[in-house]
Amino acid sequence: MSEPEQENQDVTVLDNPEKGRFDVTVDGAHAGFSLYQDTRASGTDQRIFYHTVIFDDFEGRGLAGILTKAALGTSVQSGHRLVAVCPYVKKWVSTHHDYSDSLDPVGPEHLDALR
């Protein structure tokens, strides 16, 4: 897809708390999601991001990065600390340091919360 064609697309990221995920759409079509689990470990509201999916028809457009940035930003704005269990989110935060101050290390209590 050419760069100008991609720029004309309407990309939206919305929290879907009933399903515990952020959804990304392109021109109204569901393009993927990032799953999360909220927990309160050590007296702190945390949001564990544990799985990110971009559907095959939408790969290669940078949507995973757009989705992750929006999901993390919305989560921090709502008062959550971030826990990156998802390999994609973990890699993304290692190269985008905007949320380093809001990131907590993965501990056994986080993995237990996902069972």
C-alpha positions, 0 to 999 in steps of 0.5 A: 500500500502506498504511503498516501493511500495509507494516510487517507485511512481512518484508523481508530483505537477504542477501549472495549472494557467488556472484552478486556481489550483495545480494538483497532479499526480501519475505515470501520473494519475491525483490524485487530486488538490488544488484550489486557487484564486489570489487577491491583497488585501491591495496592497499585492499579495495573493493566497487564497487556498479554496478547496483541493481534493484527488480522492478516488482511491488515498486516504491514500497515503499522497498526500494531504500533498505533494500537499499542501507543494508544492503548498504553496512553489511554491506560496511563491516563486512566491511572494504570501502571503498565505490565508488558507480558505480550511479546509485541508490547514488551518489544515496543516499550523497549524502543519507545520510552514514553511510558518507561516511568509507568512500566512495572516488571512482570512478576509471578502475581501478574502471570497468576492473574492471567490463569 
